[in-house]
Amino acid sequence: MEEAYIVLDKEFKQKVHSIPKIEELRKCFGCATCSSSCPADIKPNQIAKAILLGFEKPTQNIWNCTMCILCTTRCPQDAKPHEFWGELRSFNYTLGNAPKPYYDLSKSVEEKLNPLGSAKEDKLGWLNIRERFYKRLLKTGKLEKEPKHGIFNIKNLTKEKCKTVYFIGCTTSLYARNSGIADSTLRLMMEAGEEPGIIGMEEGCCGYPLLLCGDNQTFRKIAKHNVETLEKMGVEKIVFSCAGCYRTFKKDYKNMFGELNFETFHISELLEKYFKEGVFEKPRERFKTKTTYHDPCELSRACDVIEQPRTILKYFLDSFAEMQNNKESSLCCGGGGLVKLTNSQLSSNIATTRVKQAEDIDAELILSACPSCKLTLTDGVSTLGKKIKVLDITEFVAQKIGLIPEA
């Protein structure tokens, strides 16, 4: 498809200096420190020159940005270029200059409550997938009895009133390959003595894809829908396995609504707590599979959840190794910024680069804490024809403590 660049027409030139984050861009004008770090090879200083000097044809495509925040992390002037990219996307979206798939995505969220345009009942499809999975294992004798906490169904998870809710998210609930993440997260919480429920068909997209599109108006609508739904349920604590959903509630909802009436946790934060407080026993057997951990951008750089997953994994692993880019400097998996919608090849290239970093340290297993990262890195492994396994941290822990079978 034809690439959509930022448009520097007369109207844009007249209005661009009113964009709230324009001062951040001025800091980028004479600097290129972050450019060598960008997984999409974007050069913020060139965008700054194009906009501030009014060049007719910018040399950089802002829609290729994965919004990974690495430029902000590396910036010596404490600028926040990723925030300006968000403003710039919003500005162009409002003018009608965003890529067409962005408008299609926004329509899907507004009408179907998810970015894929799937029916509302499809949000519960992961339950059917896991039910078939367990029944197949029972039938073939690979599983002697039902897993602890039983086989989940709609009736035993959806509750009218619930103090602790697991917000599953679109990428977990609507992709069959991620059904194990939802299953594992709920079983881990139950094993810790929690009584989690789910929203069900009325769980809306968190809205983060809308912010990436630049559609702030629809974002406000979906955010309001989610907050009102949760407050109606009487929720006191909400748990996420998706890094993007977690960041959106923790940062963007808070900016919009102020302090929320419920606490927000990523499951990795709770798992660390369960082990440290003795709710879960630290495993006696340690596993020798050489393993590495991929930091999701929205969890690490955006929310500073970096050491918690590593603390958990070191209880289990004899052989843990870091990739070249790790923690605050982690490389994006290639699944961010909606790049898959408009430049799938770029997304694939970034993913394979990350997988090669795992291969460089002879890793046999890549763990992450985000369903999007799991999907994208799994695709990267497949593209390269490698045998490296990719799992979410919830699946790994649930397997190792005997809550789900190792498939």
C-alpha positions as CSV (number, residue, x, y, z in Angstrom):
1,M,0.0,0.0,0.0
2,E,1.1,3.6,-0.5
3,E,2.8,5.1,2.5
4,A,1.1,7.9,4.3
5,Y,3.5,10.7,5.4
6,I,2.8,13.6,7.6
7,V,1.3,16.3,5.4
8,L,2.9,19.7,5.4
9,D,0.2,21.6,3.5
10,K,-0.8,25.2,4.1
11,E,-3.2,24.4,6.9
12,F,-0.7,22.2,8.7
13,K,2.0,24.9,8.5
14,Q,-0.4,27.4,10.0
15,K,-1.5,25.2,12.9
16,V,1.6,23.0,13.7
17,H,3.1,25.5,16.1
18,S,-0.1,25.2,18.3
19,I,0.6,21.5,19.0
20,P,1.2,21.2,22.8
21,K,4.4,19.2,22.5
22,I,6.1,21.4,19.9
23,E,8.7,22.5,22.4
24,E,9.9,18.9,22.7
25,L,10.5,18.9,18.9
26,R,12.6,22.1,19.1
27,K,15.0,20.2,21.4
28,C,15.5,17.6,18.7
29,F,16.4,20.1,16.0
30,G,20.2,20.0,16.2
31,C,20.6,16.6,17.8
32,A,20.7,13.0,16.5
33,T,21.7,11.0,19.6
34,C,18.7,8.7,19.6
35,S,18.7,8.1,15.8
36,S,21.1,5.1,15.9
37,S,18.9,3.4,18.5
38,C,15.6,3.6,16.6
39,P,14.3,0.2,15.5
40,A,12.4,1.8,12.6
41,D,15.4,3.9,11.6
42,I,13.5,7.2,12.2
43,K,15.5,10.3,12.7
44,P,13.6,12.8,14.9
45,N,16.0,15.6,14.1
46,Q,15.0,15.3,10.4
47,I,11.3,15.4,11.3
48,A,12.0,18.5,13.4
49,K,13.7,20.3,10.5
50,A,10.9,19.3,8.1
51,I,8.2,20.7,10.4
52,L,9.9,23.7,11.9
53,L,11.5,24.9,8.7
54,G,8.4,24.0,6.6
55,F,9.9,21.6,4.1
56,E,7.4,20.4,1.6
57,K,8.4,16.8,1.6
58,P,9.6,15.3,4.9
59,T,12.1,12.4,4.6
60,Q,10.7,10.4,7.5
61,N,7.5,8.5,7.9
62,I,6.1,9.1,11.4
63,W,3.6,6.2,10.9
64,N,6.6,3.8,10.9
65,C,7.3,4.7,14.6
66,T,6.7,1.7,16.9
67,M,6.2,4.2,19.8
68,C,8.7,2.2,21.8
69,I,9.9,5.2,23.8
70,L,13.6,4.3,23.3
71,C,14.3,7.8,21.8
72,T,13.0,9.4,25.0
73,T,15.1,7.0,27.1
74,R,18.3,7.9,25.2
75,C,17.6,11.6,24.9
76,P,20.5,13.8,26.5
77,Q,18.2,16.8,26.6
78,D,15.4,15.2,28.5
79,A,13.0,15.7,25.6
80,K,10.1,13.4,25.1
81,P,9.9,12.9,21.4
82,H,7.5,10.0,21.7
83,E,4.9,12.3,23.2
84,F,5.2,14.7,20.3
85,W,4.8,11.8,17.8
86,G,1.5,11.1,19.6
87,E,0.4,14.7,19.2
88,L,1.5,14.7,15.6
89,R,-0.4,11.6,14.8
90,S,-3.5,13.1,16.5
91,F,-3.1,16.3,14.5
92,N,-2.9,14.4,11.2
93,Y,-5.7,12.0,12.1
94,T,-8.0,15.0,12.7
95,L,-7.0,16.5,9.3
96,G,-7.8,13.2,7.6
97,N,-4.1,12.5,6.8
98,A,-3.6,9.2,8.7
99,P,-3.3,5.9,6.9
100,K,-6.8,4.4,6.0
101,P,-6.4,1.3,8.2
102,Y,-6.3,3.7,11.2
103,Y,-9.8,5.0,10.5
104,D,-11.0,1.4,10.0
105,L,-9.6,0.4,13.3
106,S,-11.3,3.3,15.1
107,K,-14.6,2.4,13.6
108,S,-14.2,-1.2,14.8
109,V,-13.5,-0.1,18.3
110,E,-16.4,2.3,18.4
111,E,-18.9,-0.3,17.0
112,K,-17.5,-3.6,18.2
113,L,-15.4,-2.6,21.3
114,N,-12.3,-4.2,19.8
115,P,-9.8,-3.2,17.0
116,L,-10.2,-6.4,15.0
117,G,-13.9,-5.9,14.2
118,S,-14.8,-9.2,15.9
119,A,-18.2,-9.8,17.4
120,K,-18.6,-9.1,21.1
121,E,-19.1,-12.7,21.9
122,D,-15.7,-13.5,20.3
123,K,-14.1,-12.0,23.4
124,L,-15.1,-15.2,25.2
125,G,-13.8,-17.5,22.5
126,W,-10.6,-18.2,24.4
127,L,-12.7,-20.1,26.9
128,N,-13.9,-22.5,24.3
129,I,-10.4,-23.0,23.0
130,R,-9.1,-23.9,26.4
131,E,-12.0,-26.2,27.1
132,R,-11.3,-28.1,23.9
133,F,-7.6,-28.2,24.8
134,Y,-8.2,-29.8,28.2
135,K,-10.9,-32.2,26.9
136,R,-8.5,-33.4,24.1
137,L,-5.7,-34.0,26.6
138,L,-8.1,-35.9,28.9
139,K,-9.4,-38.0,26.0
140,T,-6.0,-39.0,24.8
141,G,-4.7,-39.7,28.3
142,K,-2.1,-37.0,28.3
143,L,-4.0,-35.4,31.3
144,E,-5.2,-37.7,34.0
145,K,-7.8,-35.4,35.5
146,E,-9.1,-31.9,35.1
147,P,-6.6,-29.1,36.0
148,K,-6.7,-27.6,39.4
149,H,-9.5,-25.0,39.7
150,G,-11.4,-26.8,37.0
151,I,-12.2,-26.0,33.4
152,F,-13.4,-22.4,33.1
153,N,-16.7,-21.4,31.6
154,I,-18.6,-18.1,31.2
155,K,-20.8,-18.8,34.3
156,N,-18.0,-19.3,36.8
157,L,-16.0,-16.3,35.7
158,T,-18.4,-13.5,34.8
159,K,-19.8,-11.8,37.8
160,E,-22.2,-8.9,38.3
161,K,-20.2,-7.7,41.3
162,C,-16.6,-8.5,41.8
163,K,-13.8,-6.9,43.8
164,T,-10.9,-8.3,41.7
165,V,-11.2,-8.2,37.9
166,Y,-8.8,-9.6,35.4
167,F,-8.9,-7.3,32.4
168,I,-8.0,-9.7,29.6
169,G,-7.5,-7.4,26.7
170,C,-8.1,-7.8,22.9
171,T,-4.8,-9.4,22.0
172,T,-5.2,-12.1,24.6
173,S,-8.9,-12.8,24.1
174,L,-9.1,-12.6,20.3
175,Y,-6.0,-14.6,19.3
176,A,-6.1,-18.3,19.8
177,R,-2.4,-18.5,20.3
178,N,-2.7,-16.3,23.4
179,S,-5.6,-18.2,25.0
180,G,-3.1,-19.8,27.4
181,I,-2.2,-16.4,28.8
182,A,-5.7,-15.7,30.0
183,D,-6.1,-19.3,31.4
184,S,-2.8,-19.1,33.2
185,T,-3.3,-15.7,34.7
186,L,-6.6,-16.6,36.2
187,R,-5.3,-19.9,37.6
188,L,-2.3,-18.2,39.2
189,M,-4.6,-15.6,40.9
190,M,-6.9,-18.4,42.1
191,E,-3.9,-20.4,43.4
192,A,-2.9,-17.3,45.4
193,G,-6.3,-17.2,47.1
194,E,-7.8,-14.4,44.9
195,E,-11.3,-14.6,43.6
196,P,-11.0,-13.0,40.2
197,G,-13.8,-12.4,37.7
198,I,-13.9,-11.1,34.2
199,I,-16.0,-8.5,32.5
200,G,-17.0,-10.7,29.6
201,M,-18.6,-9.4,26.4
202,E,-18.7,-5.8,27.6
203,E,-15.0,-5.6,28.1
204,G,-14.0,-2.8,25.7
205,C,-10.6,-2.3,24.1
206,C,-8.4,-0.4,26.6
207,G,-8.1,2.3,23.9
208,Y,-4.4,2.3,23.4
209,P,-4.6,1.5,19.7
210,L,-6.8,4.6,19.4
211,L,-4.2,6.8,21.0
212,L,-1.6,5.3,18.5
213,C,-4.0,6.2,15.7
214,G,-4.4,9.7,17.0
215,D,-8.2,9.3,17.6
216,N,-8.4,10.9,21.0
217,Q,-12.2,11.4,20.7
218,T,-13.0,7.7,20.4
219,F,-10.4,7.0,23.1
220,R,-12.3,9.1,25.6
221,K,-15.5,7.2,24.8
222,I,-14.1,3.7,25.2
223,A,-12.2,4.7,28.3
224,K,-15.4,6.1,29.9
225,H,-17.2,2.9,29.0
226,N,-14.6,0.8,30.7
227,V,-14.3,2.8,33.8
228,E,-18.1,3.0,34.2
229,T,-18.4,-0.8,33.7
230,L,-15.7,-1.5,36.3
231,E,-17.2,1.0,38.8
232,K,-20.6,-0.6,38.4
233,M,-19.1,-4.0,39.2
234,G,-17.7,-2.5,42.5
235,V,-14.1,-3.3,41.4
236,E,-11.3,-2.6,43.9
237,K,-8.4,-4.2,42.1
238,I,-7.8,-4.7,38.3
239,V,-5.1,-7.0,37.0
240,F,-3.6,-7.0,33.5
241,S,-1.5,-9.5,31.6
242,C,-1.2,-7.1,28.6
243,A,1.5,-4.5,28.9
244,G,-0.4,-2.0,26.7
245,C,-3.7,-2.3,28.6
246,Y,-1.8,-1.9,31.9
247,R,0.1,1.2,30.7
248,T,-3.2,2.7,29.4
249,F,-5.1,2.4,32.6
250,K,-2.2,3.3,34.8
251,K,-1.1,6.4,32.8
252,D,-3.7,7.5,30.3
253,Y,-6.8,6.8,32.3
254,K,-5.3,8.5,35.3
255,N,-4.4,11.6,33.2
256,M,-8.0,11.7,31.9
257,F,-10.1,10.9,35.0
258,G,-7.6,11.6,37.9
259,E,-7.2,9.0,40.6
260,L,-9.2,5.9,39.7
261,N,-11.4,4.1,42.3
262,F,-9.4,0.9,41.9
263,E,-5.8,-0.3,42.1
264,T,-4.0,-1.4,38.9
265,F,-1.5,-4.3,38.8
266,H,0.4,-6.1,36.1
267,I,0.3,-9.8,36.8
268,S,4.2,-9.9,37.0
269,E,3.9,-7.5,40.0
270,L,1.5,-9.8,41.7
271,L,3.6,-12.9,41.0
272,E,6.6,-11.3,42.6
273,K,4.4,-10.4,45.6
274,Y,3.1,-14.0,45.8
275,F,6.6,-15.4,46.0
276,K,8.1,-12.8,48.3
277,E,5.3,-13.1,50.8
278,G,5.3,-16.9,50.8
279,V,1.9,-17.3,49.1
280,F,3.7,-19.3,46.5
281,E,6.6,-21.6,47.5
282,K,9.8,-21.0,45.7
283,P,10.4,-24.1,43.5
284,R,12.9,-26.7,44.8
285,E,13.7,-27.8,41.3
286,R,15.5,-25.4,39.0
287,F,15.2,-25.6,35.3
288,K,18.3,-25.8,33.0
289,T,16.8,-24.6,29.7
290,K,18.8,-21.5,28.7
291,T,16.2,-18.7,28.9
292,T,16.1,-15.0,28.2
293,Y,13.6,-12.3,29.0
294,H,12.2,-9.7,26.5
295,D,11.1,-6.5,28.1
296,P,7.8,-5.1,26.7
297,C,8.2,-1.4,25.9
298,E,5.0,-0.5,27.6
299,L,5.9,-2.4,30.8
300,S,9.6,-1.5,31.1
301,R,10.2,2.0,29.7
302,A,6.6,3.3,30.2
303,C,5.9,1.8,33.6
304,D,9.2,0.8,35.1
305,V,8.2,-2.8,35.7
306,I,11.7,-4.3,34.9
307,E,13.1,-6.2,37.9
308,Q,9.9,-7.9,39.0
309,P,9.8,-10.4,36.1
310,R,13.5,-11.2,36.5
311,T,13.0,-11.8,40.2
312,I,10.3,-14.4,39.5
313,L,12.3,-16.1,36.7
314,K,15.5,-16.4,38.8
315,Y,13.5,-18.5,41.3
316,F,13.0,-21.1,38.5
317,L,16.1,-20.9,36.2
318,D,19.6,-22.1,36.5
319,S,20.5,-20.6,33.1
320,F,19.2,-17.1,32.6
321,A,20.9,-14.7,30.2
322,E,20.2,-11.2,29.0
323,M,20.1,-10.2,25.4
324,Q,22.3,-7.4,24.1
325,N,19.5,-4.8,24.5
326,N,17.7,-5.3,27.8
327,K,15.8,-3.5,30.6
328,E,15.4,0.2,29.8
329,S,17.4,-0.3,26.6
330,S,15.3,-3.3,25.4
331,L,14.7,-3.5,21.7
332,C,11.0,-3.3,20.6
333,C,9.5,-6.7,19.4
334,G,8.2,-5.0,16.3
335,G,4.5,-5.2,17.3
336,G,4.2,-1.6,18.6
337,G,2.9,1.6,17.2
338,L,0.4,-0.1,14.8
339,V,3.3,-0.7,12.4
340,K,1.8,-4.1,11.5
341,L,-1.2,-2.3,10.0
342,T,0.8,-0.2,7.6
343,N,4.2,-1.7,7.2
344,S,4.2,-5.4,8.1
345,Q,7.6,-6.0,6.6
346,L,9.2,-3.4,8.9
347,S,7.5,-5.1,11.9
348,S,8.8,-8.5,10.8
349,N,12.4,-7.1,10.3
350,I,12.4,-5.7,13.9
351,A,11.0,-9.0,15.2
352,T,13.7,-11.0,13.5
353,T,16.4,-8.7,14.7
354,R,15.2,-9.3,18.3
355,V,15.1,-13.0,17.8
356,K,18.6,-13.0,16.5
357,Q,19.7,-11.3,19.7
358,A,18.3,-14.2,21.6
359,E,20.0,-16.6,19.2
360,D,23.3,-14.8,19.8
361,I,23.2,-15.9,23.5
362,D,22.1,-19.4,22.6
363,A,18.7,-19.0,24.2
364,E,16.3,-21.9,23.9
365,L,13.4,-20.0,25.4
366,I,12.2,-16.4,25.2
367,L,9.9,-15.2,27.9
368,S,8.0,-11.9,27.9
369,A,5.1,-10.3,29.7
370,C,2.9,-9.1,26.9
371,P,0.6,-11.0,24.5
372,S,1.6,-8.7,21.6
373,C,5.3,-9.4,22.2
374,K,4.6,-13.2,22.3
375,L,2.7,-13.1,19.0
376,T,5.3,-10.9,17.2
377,L,8.4,-12.8,18.5
378,T,6.8,-16.1,17.7
379,D,6.3,-14.9,14.1
380,G,9.9,-13.7,14.1
381,V,11.1,-17.2,15.2
382,S,9.0,-18.8,12.4
383,T,10.3,-16.3,9.8
384,L,13.9,-17.3,10.6
385,G,13.0,-21.0,10.8
386,K,14.5,-21.3,14.3
387,K,13.4,-23.7,17.1
388,I,13.4,-21.1,19.9
389,K,10.3,-21.3,22.0
390,V,8.4,-18.2,23.0
391,L,6.1,-18.1,26.1
392,D,4.4,-15.5,28.3
393,I,5.7,-15.4,31.8
394,T,2.2,-16.4,33.1
395,E,2.3,-19.6,31.0
396,F,5.8,-20.4,32.1
397,V,5.1,-20.0,35.9
398,A,1.7,-21.8,35.6
399,Q,3.4,-24.7,33.9
400,K,6.2,-25.0,36.3
401,I,4.0,-25.0,39.4
402,G,1.7,-27.5,37.9
403,L,-1.4,-25.4,37.2
404,I,-1.5,-26.1,33.4
405,P,0.1,-28.9,31.3
406,E,3.2,-28.2,29.2
407,A,1.8,-28.3,25.7
